[in-house]
Amino acid sequence: MNFDFSEEQTMLRDSVARFVQDDYNFDTRRAIVASEEGISRQNWQTFAELGWLSVPFAEEHGGFGGGPVDLMVMMEEFGKGLVVEPYFATVVLFGGLLRAAGNEAQQAQYIPSIIDGSTLGAFAYLERQSRYEITDVATRAVADGDGYVLNGEKVAVANGANADVLIVSARSSGEQYDSRGISLFVVPADADGVERVSYRMMDGQVVANVVLKDVRVAADALLGELGGGFAAIERVTDEALVALGAEALGLMGQLNAKTLEYAKTREQFGVAIGSFQALQHRMVDTFMSYEQAKSMVYRAVCALENGDDDARRIVHAMKVMIEKSGQHIFEEAIQLHGGMGLTDELDIGHFAKRLMMINATLGDGDYHQAAFNALSYGGDASAEARISDAA
């Protein structure tokens, strides 16, 4: 199979790589993370000017019309730079749901403002009791006149603190765990009844808990069909998981490169530690872990790009491999750097923390292993059983 990137994809990758190299060093990133918002609005506008925010959107809305491969090459470079700006939250999740479920009017209203950088978005789906089960939705949406009233709470909403607009999943019918009956609503973040409490995750990114108290939205706030939101969520989370896999790939590659360079310069007993055969074997093992993860990310991207019937199963397998390889690589990187690998002043620990957060986003390895088993062997994994019912 040909894995060569097109000329446009190569240019896109190189554009992000140059930005990271020239304008996003580790000290710059630390200053951004330490700021109140935890992101740089100036960088976000630069992303817009360079056309990065337009990549997955249709040309009719001013987009680039890119696919999973285009998104992959960008996310991998973002991973190499530990970029904290909310590309994943705004473009991949929020924008992805607009592409998947939005009508023409909704897409025309929001997508151009995402592309020009004037709108930051977030997808509020996770609840305190739901863990990784996206179908576990207790937030309620009740029809009221010509609109709806939303009540509930969403937690750990990526970019929830800075978002201008939220897409909220709420139950409009059915029981709490049903895949059917979940609806999506576009809610302005400053709407009456919306309360946000922001906090930082271990990787420095700012998230928010969002409480909805009698939040009234008009009928045109409904995204897609009433009660049919899960199909759109499922489609977008497949794309989002591959984007996270690509970001993780960038993180792992940097950890390996930095560890190798350190082993060449750090001396013990009068020689570089990289000359010790035992350490060479360990670094070869981490290289193998990286290559295994890369193969799975590429396989998942190709499956989505081609619309393969088993794409979802492959995405589950990719997430399992990303966690396994990522944990192996960051643990070895910290070990080989010694105690300084855990210090805040060295970037190694920050790469490790981001990998751990990726592992916990949209389901950890155990969750996706169970889902993979259910699709492959007819297991009884409750998550994938509900996914199959919805599909």
PyMOL commands that set and color helices and strands:
alter all, ss='L'
color gray80, all
select helices_A, chain A and resi 7-23+26-34+41-49+52-54+59-61+68-80+87-101+104-115+219-221+229-265+273-275+277-306+311-342+347-360+365-377+382-390
alter helices_A, ss='H'
color red, helices_A
select strands_A, chain A and resi 121-124+140-144+147-158+165-171+182-188+194-200+206-218+222-223+267-268+271-272
alter strands_A, ss='S'
color yellow, strands_A
deselect
rebuild
show_as cartoon
